[in-house]
């Protein structure tokens, strides 16, 4: 939806994702693995909006997860180095 040609749809998707990320920051989520797998597929997207959003989310999850993400470092590096 972020890459939809209709500006209203892409803006609504961006707003929804921003709200969800804000809720995630204030919650006590401990399992970030499934989210990182989704982001891993979006980082190499041909659409720059999808890539940017995936990188922003990855950065925030790194901050939130801290050292608990050690098992995912390889996956994270593969995603962002693309």
mmCIF file of the N, C-alpha and C atoms, coordinates in Angstrom:
data_MODEL
# 
_entry.id   MODEL 
# 
loop_
_atom_site.group_PDB 
_atom_site.id 
_atom_site.type_symbol 
_atom_site.label_atom_id 
_atom_site.label_alt_id 
_atom_site.label_comp_id 
_atom_site.label_asym_id 
_atom_site.label_entity_id 
_atom_site.label_seq_id 
_atom_site.pdbx_PDB_ins_code 
_atom_site.Cartn_x 
_atom_site.Cartn_y 
_atom_site.Cartn_z 
_atom_site.occupancy 
_atom_site.B_iso_or_equiv 
_atom_site.pdbx_formal_charge 
_atom_site.auth_seq_id 
_atom_site.auth_comp_id 
_atom_site.auth_asym_id 
_atom_site.auth_atom_id 
_atom_site.pdbx_PDB_model_num 
ATOM 1   N N  . UNK A 1 1  ? 0.810  -1.188  0.000  1.00 0.00 ? 1  UNK A N  1 
ATOM 2   C CA . UNK A 1 1  ? 0.000  0.000   0.000  1.00 0.00 ? 1  UNK A CA 1 
ATOM 3   C C  . UNK A 1 1  ? 0.863  1.265   0.000  1.00 0.00 ? 1  UNK A C  1 
ATOM 4   N N  . UNK A 1 2  ? 2.057  1.159   0.564  1.00 0.00 ? 2  UNK A N  1 
ATOM 5   C CA . UNK A 1 2  ? 2.943  2.326   0.572  1.00 0.00 ? 2  UNK A CA 1 
ATOM 6   C C  . UNK A 1 2  ? 3.304  2.764   -0.841 1.00 0.00 ? 2  UNK A C  1 
ATOM 7   N N  . UNK A 1 3  ? 3.411  1.820   -1.731 1.00 0.00 ? 3  UNK A N  1 
ATOM 8   C CA . UNK A 1 3  ? 3.823  2.148   -3.096 1.00 0.00 ? 3  UNK A CA 1 
ATOM 9   C C  . UNK A 1 3  ? 2.636  2.317   -4.036 1.00 0.00 ? 3  UNK A C  1 
ATOM 10  N N  . UNK A 1 4  ? 1.433  2.376   -3.495 1.00 0.00 ? 4  UNK A N  1 
ATOM 11  C CA . UNK A 1 4  ? 0.242  2.552   -4.319 1.00 0.00 ? 4  UNK A CA 1 
ATOM 12  C C  . UNK A 1 4  ? 0.315  3.890   -5.052 1.00 0.00 ? 4  UNK A C  1 
ATOM 13  N N  . UNK A 1 5  ? -0.135 3.909   -6.281 1.00 0.00 ? 5  UNK A N  1 
ATOM 14  C CA . UNK A 1 5  ? -0.117 5.130   -7.078 1.00 0.00 ? 5  UNK A CA 1 
ATOM 15  C C  . UNK A 1 5  ? -1.073 6.200   -6.568 1.00 0.00 ? 5  UNK A C  1 
ATOM 16  N N  . UNK A 1 6  ? -2.077 5.781   -5.834 1.00 0.00 ? 6  UNK A N  1 
ATOM 17  C CA . UNK A 1 6  ? -3.026 6.723   -5.254 1.00 0.00 ? 6  UNK A CA 1 
ATOM 18  C C  . UNK A 1 6  ? -2.398 7.332   -4.009 1.00 0.00 ? 6  UNK A C  1 
ATOM 19  N N  . UNK A 1 7  ? -2.168 8.620   -4.033 1.00 0.00 ? 7  UNK A N  1 
ATOM 20  C CA . UNK A 1 7  ? -1.469 9.304   -2.938 1.00 0.00 ? 7  UNK A CA 1 
ATOM 21  C C  . UNK A 1 7  ? -2.191 9.144   -1.593 1.00 0.00 ? 7  UNK A C  1 
ATOM 22  N N  . UNK A 1 8  ? -3.513 9.180   -1.619 1.00 0.00 ? 8  UNK A N  1 
ATOM 23  C CA . UNK A 1 8  ? -4.280 9.051   -0.380 1.00 0.00 ? 8  UNK A CA 1 
ATOM 24  C C  . UNK A 1 8  ? -4.067 7.685   0.266  1.00 0.00 ? 8  UNK A C  1 
ATOM 25  N N  . UNK A 1 9  ? -4.011 6.655   -0.546 1.00 0.00 ? 9  UNK A N  1 
ATOM 26  C CA . UNK A 1 9  ? -3.787 5.305   -0.022 1.00 0.00 ? 9  UNK A CA 1 
ATOM 27  C C  . UNK A 1 9  ? -2.389 5.189   0.556  1.00 0.00 ? 9  UNK A C  1 
ATOM 28  N N  . UNK A 1 10 ? -1.389 5.686   -0.168 1.00 0.00 ? 10 UNK A N  1 
ATOM 29  C CA . UNK A 1 10 ? -0.014 5.573   0.345  1.00 0.00 ? 10 UNK A CA 1 
ATOM 30  C C  . UNK A 1 10 ? 0.169  6.396   1.612  1.00 0.00 ? 10 UNK A C  1 
ATOM 31  N N  . UNK A 1 11 ? -0.459 7.561   1.693  1.00 0.00 ? 11 UNK A N  1 
ATOM 32  C CA . UNK A 1 11 ? -0.371 8.370   2.915  1.00 0.00 ? 11 UNK A CA 1 
ATOM 33  C C  . UNK A 1 11 ? -1.076 7.695   4.080  1.00 0.00 ? 11 UNK A C  1 
ATOM 34  N N  . UNK A 1 12 ? -2.227 7.073   3.830  1.00 0.00 ? 12 UNK A N  1 
ATOM 35  C CA . UNK A 1 12 ? -2.950 6.365   4.886  1.00 0.00 ? 12 UNK A CA 1 
ATOM 36  C C  . UNK A 1 12 ? -2.130 5.178   5.380  1.00 0.00 ? 12 UNK A C  1 
ATOM 37  N N  . UNK A 1 13 ? -1.471 4.472   4.473  1.00 0.00 ? 13 UNK A N  1 
ATOM 38  C CA . UNK A 1 13 ? -0.624 3.351   4.862  1.00 0.00 ? 13 UNK A CA 1 
ATOM 39  C C  . UNK A 1 13 ? 0.552  3.838   5.701  1.00 0.00 ? 13 UNK A C  1 
ATOM 40  N N  . UNK A 1 14 ? 1.169  4.924   5.274  1.00 0.00 ? 14 UNK A N  1 
ATOM 41  C CA . UNK A 1 14 ? 2.291  5.489   6.029  1.00 0.00 ? 14 UNK A CA 1 
ATOM 42  C C  . UNK A 1 14 ? 1.853  5.911   7.430  1.00 0.00 ? 14 UNK A C  1 
ATOM 43  N N  . UNK A 1 15 ? 0.705  6.556   7.516  1.00 0.00 ? 15 UNK A N  1 
ATOM 44  C CA . UNK A 1 15 ? 0.175  6.986   8.811  1.00 0.00 ? 15 UNK A CA 1 
ATOM 45  C C  . UNK A 1 15 ? -0.095 5.778   9.710  1.00 0.00 ? 15 UNK A C  1 
ATOM 46  N N  . UNK A 1 16 ? -0.712 4.741   9.161  1.00 0.00 ? 16 UNK A N  1 
ATOM 47  C CA . UNK A 1 16 ? -1.015 3.544   9.949  1.00 0.00 ? 16 UNK A CA 1 
ATOM 48  C C  . UNK A 1 16 ? 0.265  2.880   10.458 1.00 0.00 ? 16 UNK A C  1 
ATOM 49  N N  . UNK A 1 17 ? 1.276  2.793   9.607  1.00 0.00 ? 17 UNK A N  1 
ATOM 50  C CA . UNK A 1 17 ? 2.541  2.193   10.023 1.00 0.00 ? 17 UNK A CA 1 
ATOM 51  C C  . UNK A 1 17 ? 3.240  3.040   11.082 1.00 0.00 ? 17 UNK A C  1 
ATOM 52  N N  . UNK A 1 18 ? 3.154  4.345   10.951 1.00 0.00 ? 18 UNK A N  1 
ATOM 53  C CA . UNK A 1 18 ? 3.757  5.235   11.945 1.00 0.00 ? 18 UNK A CA 1 
ATOM 54  C C  . UNK A 1 18 ? 3.077  5.058   13.298 1.00 0.00 ? 18 UNK A C  1 
ATOM 55  N N  . UNK A 1 19 ? 1.770  4.981   13.296 1.00 0.00 ? 19 UNK A N  1 
ATOM 56  C CA . UNK A 1 19 ? 1.013  4.764   14.536 1.00 0.00 ? 19 UNK A CA 1 
ATOM 57  C C  . UNK A 1 19 ? 1.380  3.420   15.162 1.00 0.00 ? 19 UNK A C  1 
ATOM 58  N N  . UNK A 1 20 ? 1.475  2.395   14.328 1.00 0.00 ? 20 UNK A N  1 
ATOM 59  C CA . UNK A 1 20 ? 1.822  1.069   14.822 1.00 0.00 ? 20 UNK A CA 1 
ATOM 60  C C  . UNK A 1 20 ? 3.227  1.066   15.419 1.00 0.00 ? 20 UNK A C  1 
ATOM 61  N N  . UNK A 1 21 ? 4.155  1.745   14.782 1.00 0.00 ? 21 UNK A N  1 
ATOM 62  C CA . UNK A 1 21 ? 5.520  1.824   15.300 1.00 0.00 ? 21 UNK A CA 1 
ATOM 63  C C  . UNK A 1 21 ? 5.548  2.555   16.637 1.00 0.00 ? 21 UNK A C  1 
ATOM 64  N N  . UNK A 1 22 ? 4.779  3.613   16.765 1.00 0.00 ? 22 UNK A N  1 
ATOM 65  C CA . UNK A 1 22 ? 4.697  4.337   18.041 1.00 0.00 ? 22 UNK A CA 1 
ATOM 66  C C  . UNK A 1 22 ? 4.146  3.437   19.149 1.00 0.00 ? 22 UNK A C  1 
ATOM 67  N N  . UNK A 1 23 ? 3.127  2.643   18.830 1.00 0.00 ? 23 UNK A N  1 
ATOM 68  C CA . UNK A 1 23 ? 2.578  1.706   19.814 1.00 0.00 ? 23 UNK A CA 1 
ATOM 69  C C  . UNK A 1 23 ? 3.608  0.642   20.181 1.00 0.00 ? 23 UNK A C  1 
ATOM 70  N N  . UNK A 1 24 ? 4.347  0.192   19.197 1.00 0.00 ? 24 UNK A N  1 
ATOM 71  C CA . UNK A 1 24 ? 5.378  -0.813  19.433 1.00 0.00 ? 24 UNK A CA 1 
ATOM 72  C C  . UNK A 1 24 ? 6.451  -0.288  20.383 1.00 0.00 ? 24 UNK A C  1 
ATOM 73  N N  . UNK A 1 25 ? 6.827  0.970   20.216 1.00 0.00 ? 25 UNK A N  1 
ATOM 74  C CA . UNK A 1 25 ? 7.848  1.579   21.072 1.00 0.00 ? 25 UNK A CA 1 
ATOM 75  C C  . UNK A 1 25 ? 7.405  1.653   22.524 1.00 0.00 ? 25 UNK A C  1 
ATOM 76  N N  . UNK A 1 26 ? 6.122  1.818   22.753 1.00 0.00 ? 26 UNK A N  1 
ATOM 77  C CA . UNK A 1 26 ? 5.629  1.947   24.128 1.00 0.00 ? 26 UNK A CA 1 
ATOM 78  C C  . UNK A 1 26 ? 5.155  0.628   24.719 1.00 0.00 ? 26 UNK A C  1 
ATOM 79  N N  . UNK A 1 27 ? 5.293  -0.459  23.993 1.00 0.00 ? 27 UNK A N  1 
ATOM 80  C CA . UNK A 1 27 ? 4.852  -1.755  24.505 1.00 0.00 ? 27 UNK A CA 1 
ATOM 81  C C  . UNK A 1 27 ? 6.052  -2.551  25.028 1.00 0.00 ? 27 UNK A C  1 
ATOM 82  N N  . UNK A 1 28 ? 5.764  -3.712  25.531 1.00 0.00 ? 28 UNK A N  1 
ATOM 83  C CA . UNK A 1 28 ? 6.807  -4.592  26.075 1.00 0.00 ? 28 UNK A CA 1 
ATOM 84  C C  . UNK A 1 28 ? 7.031  -5.799  25.176 1.00 0.00 ? 28 UNK A C  1 
ATOM 85  N N  . UNK A 1 29 ? 7.153  -5.563  23.892 1.00 0.00 ? 29 UNK A N  1 
ATOM 86  C CA . UNK A 1 29 ? 7.376  -6.639  22.941 1.00 0.00 ? 29 UNK A CA 1 
ATOM 87  C C  . UNK A 1 29 ? 8.772  -7.214  23.160 1.00 0.00 ? 29 UNK A C  1 
ATOM 88  N N  . UNK A 1 30 ? 8.848  -8.526  23.199 1.00 0.00 ? 30 UNK A N  1 
ATOM 89  C CA . UNK A 1 30 ? 10.140 -9.170  23.398 1.00 0.00 ? 30 UNK A CA 1 
ATOM 90  C C  . UNK A 1 30 ? 10.585 -9.980  22.187 1.00 0.00 ? 30 UNK A C  1 
ATOM 91  N N  . UNK A 1 31 ? 9.688  -10.272 21.292 1.00 0.00 ? 31 UNK A N  1 
ATOM 92  C CA . UNK A 1 31 ? 10.016 -11.114 20.142 1.00 0.00 ? 31 UNK A CA 1 
ATOM 93  C C  . UNK A 1 31 ? 9.972  -10.291 18.864 1.00 0.00 ? 31 UNK A C  1 
ATOM 94  N N  . UNK A 1 32 ? 11.141 -9.996  18.347 1.00 0.00 ? 32 UNK A N  1 
ATOM 95  C CA . UNK A 1 32 ? 11.235 -9.175  17.151 1.00 0.00 ? 32 UNK A CA 1 
ATOM 96  C C  . UNK A 1 32 ? 11.567 -9.988  15.905 1.00 0.00 ? 32 UNK A C  1 
ATOM 97  N N  . UNK A 1 33 ? 11.863 -11.259 16.074 1.00 0.00 ? 33 UNK A N  1 
ATOM 98  C CA . UNK A 1 33 ? 12.242 -12.107 14.942 1.00 0.00 ? 33 UNK A CA 1 
ATOM 99  C C  . UNK A 1 33 ? 11.253 -12.101 13.798 1.00 0.00 ? 33 UNK A C  1 
ATOM 100 N N  . UNK A 1 34 ? 9.964  -12.333 14.069 1.00 0.00 ? 34 UNK A N  1 
ATOM 101 C CA . UNK A 1 34 ? 8.996  -12.327 12.958 1.00 0.00 ? 34 UNK A CA 1 
ATOM 102 C C  . UNK A 1 34 ? 8.921  -10.985 12.240 1.00 0.00 ? 34 UNK A C  1 
ATOM 103 N N  . UNK A 1 35 ? 9.041  -9.893  12.971 1.00 0.00 ? 35 UNK A N  1 
ATOM 104 C CA . UNK A 1 35 ? 9.014  -8.578  12.340 1.00 0.00 ? 35 UNK A CA 1 
ATOM 105 C C  . UNK A 1 35 ? 10.244 -8.376  11.467 1.00 0.00 ? 35 UNK A C  1 
ATOM 106 N N  . UNK A 1 36 ? 11.383 -8.833  11.947 1.00 0.00 ? 36 UNK A N  1 
ATOM 107 C CA . UNK A 1 36 ? 12.600 -8.682  11.162 1.00 0.00 ? 36 UNK A CA 1 
ATOM 108 C C  . UNK A 1 36 ? 12.533 -9.476  9.869  1.00 0.00 ? 36 UNK A C  1 
ATOM 109 N N  . UNK A 1 37 ? 11.878 -10.629 9.892  1.00 0.00 ? 37 UNK A N  1 
ATOM 110 C CA . UNK A 1 37 ? 11.742 -11.419 8.664  1.00 0.00 ? 37 UNK A CA 1 
ATOM 111 C C  . UNK A 1 37 ? 10.917 -10.664 7.629  1.00 0.00 ? 37 UNK A C  1 
ATOM 112 N N  . UNK A 1 38 ? 9.870  -10.007 8.063  1.00 0.00 ? 38 UNK A N  1 
ATOM 113 C CA . UNK A 1 38 ? 9.056  -9.214  7.142  1.00 0.00 ? 38 UNK A CA 1 
ATOM 114 C C  . UNK A 1 38 ? 9.887  -8.063  6.581  1.00 0.00 ? 38 UNK A C  1 
ATOM 115 N N  . UNK A 1 39 ? 10.619 -7.391  7.451  1.00 0.00 ? 39 UNK A N  1 
ATOM 116 C CA . UNK A 1 39 ? 11.431 -6.255  7.004  1.00 0.00 ? 39 UNK A CA 1 
ATOM 117 C C  . UNK A 1 39 ? 12.538 -6.686  6.056  1.00 0.00 ? 39 UNK A C  1 
ATOM 118 N N  . UNK A 1 40 ? 13.054 -7.885  6.267  1.00 0.00 ? 40 UNK A N  1 
ATOM 119 C CA . UNK A 1 40 ? 14.114 -8.410  5.420  1.00 0.00 ? 40 UNK A CA 1 
ATOM 120 C C  . UNK A 1 40 ? 13.658 -8.477  3.962  1.00 0.00 ? 40 UNK A C  1 
ATOM 121 N N  . UNK A 1 41 ? 12.403 -8.764  3.735  1.00 0.00 ? 41 UNK A N  1 
ATOM 122 C CA . UNK A 1 41 ? 11.888 -8.838  2.368  1.00 0.00 ? 41 UNK A CA 1 
ATOM 123 C C  . UNK A 1 41 ? 11.583 -7.465  1.782  1.00 0.00 ? 41 UNK A C  1 
ATOM 124 N N  . UNK A 1 42 ? 11.439 -6.457  2.613  1.00 0.00 ? 42 UNK A N  1 
ATOM 125 C CA . UNK A 1 42 ? 11.117 -5.121  2.122  1.00 0.00 ? 42 UNK A CA 1 
ATOM 126 C C  . UNK A 1 42 ? 12.355 -4.259  1.878  1.00 0.00 ? 42 UNK A C  1 
ATOM 127 N N  . UNK A 1 43 ? 13.446 -4.555  2.555  1.00 0.00 ? 43 UNK A N  1 
ATOM 128 C CA . UNK A 1 43 ? 14.661 -3.735  2.385  1.00 0.00 ? 43 UNK A CA 1 
ATOM 129 C C  . UNK A 1 43 ? 15.168 -3.700  0.940  1.00 0.00 ? 43 UNK A C  1 
ATOM 130 N N  . UNK A 1 44 ? 15.145 -4.802  0.206  1.00 0.00 ? 44 UNK A N  1 
ATOM 131 C CA . UNK A 1 44 ? 15.610 -4.724  -1.189 1.00 0.00 ? 44 UNK A CA 1 
ATOM 132 C C  . UNK A 1 44 ? 14.510 -4.376  -2.191 1.00 0.00 ? 44 UNK A C  1 
ATOM 133 N N  . UNK A 1 45 ? 13.374 -3.895  -1.720 1.00 0.00 ? 45 UNK A N  1 
ATOM 134 C CA . UNK A 1 45 ? 12.256 -3.554  -2.602 1.00 0.00 ? 45 UNK A CA 1 
ATOM 135 C C  . UNK A 1 45 ? 12.687 -2.545  -3.664 1.00 0.00 ? 45 UNK A C  1 
ATOM 136 N N  . UNK A 1 46 ? 12.080 -2.634  -4.825 1.00 0.00 ? 46 UNK A N  1 
ATOM 137 C CA . UNK A 1 46 ? 12.376 -1.681  -5.886 1.00 0.00 ? 46 UNK A CA 1 
ATOM 138 C C  . UNK A 1 46 ? 11.754 -0.317  -5.600 1.00 0.00 ? 46 UNK A C  1 
ATOM 139 N N  . UNK A 1 47 ? 10.760 -0.306  -4.730 1.00 0.00 ? 47 UNK A N  1 
ATOM 140 C CA . UNK A 1 47 ? 10.099 0.945   -4.378 1.00 0.00 ? 47 UNK A CA 1 
ATOM 141 C C  . UNK A 1 47 ? 10.852 1.623   -3.242 1.00 0.00 ? 47 UNK A C  1 
ATOM 142 N N  . UNK A 1 48 ? 11.278 2.857   -3.456 1.00 0.00 ? 48 UNK A N  1 
ATOM 143 C CA . UNK A 1 48 ? 12.095 3.542   -2.455 1.00 0.00 ? 48 UNK A CA 1 
ATOM 144 C C  . UNK A 1 48 ? 11.336 3.823   -1.164 1.00 0.00 ? 48 UNK A C  1 
ATOM 145 N N  . UNK A 1 49 ? 10.022 4.017   -1.228 1.00 0.00 ? 49 UNK A N  1 
ATOM 146 C CA . UNK A 1 49 ? 9.236  4.247   -0.022 1.00 0.00 ? 49 UNK A CA 1 
ATOM 147 C C  . UNK A 1 49 ? 9.218  2.992   0.848  1.00 0.00 ? 49 UNK A C  1 
ATOM 148 N N  . UNK A 1 50 ? 9.055  1.832   0.230  1.00 0.00 ? 50 UNK A N  1 
ATOM 149 C CA . UNK A 1 50 ? 9.089  0.572   0.977  1.00 0.00 ? 50 UNK A CA 1 
ATOM 150 C C  . UNK A 1 50 ? 10.464 0.348   1.600  1.00 0.00 ? 50 UNK A C  1 
ATOM 151 N N  . UNK A 1 51 ? 11.508 0.612   0.827  1.00 0.00 ? 51 UNK A N  1 
ATOM 152 C CA . UNK A 1 51 ? 12.874 0.447   1.353  1.00 0.00 ? 51 UNK A CA 1 
ATOM 153 C C  . UNK A 1 51 ? 13.110 1.358   2.538  1.00 0.00 ? 51 UNK A C  1 
ATOM 154 N N  . UNK A 1 52 ? 12.737 2.613   2.389  1.00 0.00 ? 52 UNK A N  1 
ATOM 155 C CA . UNK A 1 52 ? 12.955 3.579   3.461  1.00 0.00 ? 52 UNK A CA 1 
ATOM 156 C C  . UNK A 1 52 ? 12.184 3.179   4.718  1.00 0.00 ? 52 UNK A C  1 
ATOM 157 N N  . UNK A 1 53 ? 10.937 2.820   4.562  1.00 0.00 ? 53 UNK A N  1 
ATOM 158 C CA . UNK A 1 53 ? 10.125 2.408   5.717  1.00 0.00 ? 53 UNK A CA 1 
ATOM 159 C C  . UNK A 1 53 ? 10.719 1.181   6.392  1.00 0.00 ? 53 UNK A C  1 
ATOM 160 N N  . UNK A 1 54 ? 11.163 0.225   5.600  1.00 0.00 ? 54 UNK A N  1 
ATOM 161 C CA . UNK A 1 54 ? 11.767 -0.981  6.171  1.00 0.00 ? 54 UNK A CA 1 
ATOM 162 C C  . UNK A 1 54 ? 13.031 -0.644  6.950  1.00 0.00 ? 54 UNK A C  1 
ATOM 163 N N  . UNK A 1 55 ? 13.836 0.277   6.444  1.00 0.00 ? 55 UNK A N  1 
ATOM 164 C CA . UNK A 1 55 ? 15.057 0.671   7.151  1.00 0.00 ? 55 UNK A CA 1 
ATOM 165 C C  . UNK A 1 55 ? 14.744 1.429   8.434  1.00 0.00 ? 55 UNK A C  1 
ATOM 166 N N  . UNK A 1 56 ? 13.748 2.298   8.396  1.00 0.00 ? 56 UNK A N  1 
ATOM 167 C CA . UNK A 1 56 ? 13.346 3.023   9.606  1.00 0.00 ? 56 UNK A CA 1 
ATOM 168 C C  . UNK A 1 56 ? 12.877 2.031   10.663 1.00 0.00 ? 56 UNK A C  1 
ATOM 169 N N  . UNK A 1 57 ? 12.030 1.085   10.261 1.00 0.00 ? 57 UNK A N  1 
ATOM 170 C CA . UNK A 1 57 ? 11.534 0.082   11.208 1.00 0.00 ? 57 UNK A CA 1 
ATOM 171 C C  . UNK A 1 57 ? 12.678 -0.773  11.750 1.00 0.00 ? 57 UNK A C  1 
ATOM 172 N N  . UNK A 1 58 ? 13.593 -1.168  10.879 1.00 0.00 ? 58 UNK A N  1 
ATOM 173 C CA . UNK A 1 58 ? 14.727 -1.980  11.327 1.00 0.00 ? 58 UNK A CA 1 
ATOM 174 C C  . UNK A 1 58 ? 15.546 -1.223  12.356 1.00 0.00 ? 58 UNK A C  1 
ATOM 175 N N  . UNK A 1 59 ? 15.793 0.039   12.113 1.00 0.00 ? 59 UNK A N  1 
ATOM 176 C CA . UNK A 1 59 ? 16.544 0.866   13.063 1.00 0.00 ? 59 UNK A CA 1 
ATOM 177 C C  . UNK A 1 59 ? 15.832 0.925   14.410 1.00 0.00 ? 59 UNK A C  1 
ATOM 178 N N  . UNK A 1 60 ? 14.534 1.149   14.391 1.00 0.00 ? 60 UNK A N  1 
ATOM 179 C CA . UNK A 1 60 ? 13.775 1.234   15.644 1.00 0.00 ? 60 UNK A CA 1 
ATOM 180 C C  . UNK A 1 60 ? 13.763 -0.097  16.382 1.00 0.00 ? 60 UNK A C  1 
ATOM 181 N N  . UNK A 1 61 ? 13.652 -1.187  15.661 1.00 0.00 ? 61 UNK A N  1 
ATOM 182 C CA . UNK A 1 61 ? 13.669 -2.505  16.301 1.00 0.00 ? 61 UNK A CA 1 
ATOM 183 C C  . UNK A 1 61 ? 15.039 -2.794  16.890 1.00 0.00 ? 61 UNK A C  1 
ATOM 184 N N  . UNK A 1 62 ? 16.103 -2.351  16.220 1.00 0.00 ? 62 UNK A N  1 
ATOM 185 C CA . UNK A 1 62 ? 17.452 -2.514  16.774 1.00 0.00 ? 62 UNK A CA 1 
ATOM 186 C C  . UNK A 1 62 ? 17.563 -1.773  18.100 1.00 0.00 ? 62 UNK A C  1 
ATOM 187 N N  . UNK A 1 63 ? 17.043 -0.553  18.144 1.00 0.00 ? 63 UNK A N  1 
ATOM 188 C CA . UNK A 1 63 ? 17.081 0.235   19.381 1.00 0.00 ? 63 UNK A CA 1 
ATOM 189 C C  . UNK A 1 63 ? 16.268 -0.449  20.479 1.00 0.00 ? 63 UNK A C  1 
ATOM 190 N N  . UNK A 1 64 ? 15.076 -0.915  20.125 1.00 0.00 ? 64 UNK A N  1 
ATOM 191 C CA . UNK A 1 64 ? 14.205 -1.555  21.114 1.00 0.00 ? 64 UNK A CA 1 
ATOM 192 C C  . UNK A 1 64 ? 14.737 -2.902  21.580 1.00 0.00 ? 64 UNK A C  1 
ATOM 193 N N  . UNK A 1 65 ? 15.288 -3.669  20.645 1.00 0.00 ? 65 UNK A N  1 
ATOM 194 C CA . UNK A 1 65 ? 15.715 -5.032  20.968 1.00 0.00 ? 65 UNK A CA 1 
ATOM 195 C C  . UNK A 1 65 ? 17.069 -5.129  21.620 1.00 0.00 ? 65 UNK A C  1 
ATOM 196 N N  . UNK A 1 66 ? 17.923 -4.165  21.357 1.00 0.00 ? 66 UNK A N  1 
ATOM 197 C CA . UNK A 1 66 ? 19.262 -4.121  21.947 1.00 0.00 ? 66 UNK A CA 1 
ATOM 198 C C  . UNK A 1 66 ? 19.977 -5.462  21.772 1.00 0.00 ? 66 UNK A C  1 
ATOM 199 N N  . UNK A 1 67 ? 20.571 -5.995  22.797 1.00 0.00 ? 67 UNK A N  1 
ATOM 200 C CA . UNK A 1 67 ? 21.368 -7.219  22.697 1.00 0.00 ? 67 UNK A CA 1 
ATOM 201 C C  . UNK A 1 67 ? 20.523 -8.471  22.504 1.00 0.00 ? 67 UNK A C  1 
ATOM 202 N N  . UNK A 1 68 ? 19.237 -8.379  22.747 1.00 0.00 ? 68 UNK A N  1 
ATOM 203 C CA . UNK A 1 68 ? 18.365 -9.539  22.513 1.00 0.00 ? 68 UNK A CA 1 
ATOM 204 C C  . UNK A 1 68 ? 18.306 -9.900  21.034 1.00 0.00 ? 68 UNK A C  1 
ATOM 205 N N  . UNK A 1 69 ? 18.752 -8.982  20.201 1.00 0.00 ? 69 UNK A N  1 
ATOM 206 C CA . UNK A 1 69 ? 18.727 -9.231  18.763 1.00 0.00 ? 69 UNK A CA 1 
ATOM 207 C C  . UNK A 1 69 ? 19.988 -9.912  18.251 1.00 0.00 ? 69 UNK A C  1 
ATOM 208 N N  . UNK A 1 70 ? 20.906 -10.245 19.123 1.00 0.00 ? 70 UNK A N  1 
ATOM 209 C CA . UNK A 1 70 ? 22.162 -10.878 18.708 1.00 0.00 ? 70 UNK A CA 1 
ATOM 210 C C  . UNK A 1 70 ? 21.941 -12.064 17.762 1.00 0.00 ? 70 UNK A C  1 
ATOM 211 N N  . UNK A 1 71 ? 20.956 -12.930 18.018 1.00 0.00 ? 71 UNK A N  1 
ATOM 212 C CA . UNK A 1 71 ? 20.744 -14.046 17.082 1.00 0.00 ? 71 UNK A CA 1 
ATOM 213 C C  . UNK A 1 71 ? 20.307 -13.587 15.686 1.00 0.00 ? 71 UNK A C  1 
ATOM 214 N N  . UNK A 1 72 ? 19.870 -12.362 15.557 1.00 0.00 ? 72 UNK A N  1 
ATOM 215 C CA . UNK A 1 72 ? 19.374 -11.850 14.287 1.00 0.00 ? 72 UNK A CA 1 
ATOM 216 C C  . UNK A 1 72 ? 20.346 -10.896 13.593 1.00 0.00 ? 72 UNK A C  1 
ATOM 217 N N  . UNK A 1 73 ? 21.512 -10.684 14.161 1.00 0.00 ? 73 UNK A N  1 
ATOM 218 C CA . UNK A 1 73 ? 22.458 -9.731  13.576 1.00 0.00 ? 73 UNK A CA 1 
ATOM 219 C C  . UNK A 1 73 ? 22.779 -10.059 12.121 1.00 0.00 ? 73 UNK A C  1 
ATOM 220 N N  . UNK A 1 74 ? 22.966 -11.332 11.820 1.00 0.00 ? 74 UNK A N  1 
ATOM 221 C CA . UNK A 1 74 ? 23.285 -11.744 10.454 1.00 0.00 ? 74 UNK A CA 1 
ATOM 222 C C  . UNK A 1 74 ? 22.147 -11.349 9.512  1.00 0.00 ? 74 UNK A C  1 
ATOM 223 N N  . UNK A 1 75 ? 20.926 -11.648 9.897  1.00 0.00 ? 75 UNK A N  1 
ATOM 224 C CA . UNK A 1 75 ? 19.746 -11.318 9.101  1.00 0.00 ? 75 UNK A CA 1 
ATOM 225 C C  . UNK A 1 75 ? 19.608 -9.806  8.927  1.00 0.00 ? 75 UNK A C  1 
ATOM 226 N N  . UNK A 1 76 ? 19.839 -9.066  9.989  1.00 0.00 ? 76 UNK A N  1 
ATOM 227 C CA . UNK A 1 76 ? 19.740 -7.604  9.930  1.00 0.00 ? 76 UNK A CA 1 
ATOM 228 C C  . UNK A 1 76 ? 20.778 -7.037  8.975  1.00 0.00 ? 76 UNK A C  1 
ATOM 229 N N  . UNK A 1 77 ? 22.009 -7.505  9.063  1.00 0.00 ? 77 UNK A N  1 
ATOM 230 C CA . UNK A 1 77 ? 23.064 -7.009  8.182  1.00 0.00 ? 77 UNK A CA 1 
ATOM 231 C C  . UNK A 1 77 ? 22.778 -7.334  6.715  1.00 0.00 ? 77 UNK A C  1 
ATOM 232 N N  . UNK A 1 78 ? 22.284 -8.536  6.455  1.00 0.00 ? 78 UNK A N  1 
ATOM 233 C CA . UNK A 1 78 ? 21.942 -8.877  5.077  1.00 0.00 ? 78 UNK A CA 1 
ATOM 234 C C  . UNK A 1 78 ? 20.873 -7.939  4.536  1.00 0.00 ? 78 UNK A C  1 
ATOM 235 N N  . UNK A 1 79 ? 19.923 -7.612  5.359  1.00 0.00 ? 79 UNK A N  1 
ATOM 236 C CA . UNK A 1 79 ? 18.833 -6.745  4.935  1.00 0.00 ? 79 UNK A CA 1 
ATOM 237 C C  . UNK A 1 79 ? 19.288 -5.332  4.628  1.00 0.00 ? 79 UNK A C  1 
ATOM 238 N N  . UNK A 1 80 ? 20.057 -4.751  5.541  1.00 0.00 ? 80 UNK A N  1 
ATOM 239 C CA . UNK A 1 80 ? 20.401 -3.345  5.367  1.00 0.00 ? 80 UNK A CA 1 
ATOM 240 C C  . UNK A 1 80 ? 21.575 -3.130  4.415  1.00 0.00 ? 80 UNK A C  1 
ATOM 241 N N  . UNK A 1 81 ? 22.395 -4.120  4.218  1.00 0.00 ? 81 UNK A N  1 
ATOM 242 C CA . UNK A 1 81 ? 23.538 -3.935  3.322  1.00 0.00 ? 81 UNK A CA 1 
ATOM 243 C C  . UNK A 1 81 ? 23.138 -3.977  1.859  1.00 0.00 ? 81 UNK A C  1 
ATOM 244 N N  . UNK A 1 82 ? 21.959 -4.483  1.583  1.00 0.00 ? 82 UNK A N  1 
ATOM 245 C CA . UNK A 1 82 ? 21.509 -4.527  0.186  1.00 0.00 ? 82 UNK A CA 1 
ATOM 246 C C  . UNK A 1 82 ? 21.480 -3.128  -0.376 1.00 0.00 ? 82 UNK A C  1 
# 
